[in-house]
């Protein structure tokens, strides 16, 4: 996939995750989720974005919340041995 296609998929994933989060009382915008997914995908661990977009909500949110909780921006790694389910 190209960068433009990746960015489009990340935006769609982030929109879906933000809608789910807000429906459950977690106030987070799609831009924030997209920025974390983009950093993960481009700098830490490539993701299977097409599969992530089509995933059931449990697996999708496992990765979205896990990336948020475990991503170490400074070291460009994950803490506590986390690995996204949709990692390549």
Buried (B, 14 or more C-beta within 10 A) or exposed (E): EEEEEBBBBBBBBBBBBBEBBEEEEEEBEBEEBBEBBBBBBBEBBBBBBBEBBEBEEEBBBBBBBBBBEBBEEEEEEBEEEBEBBBBE
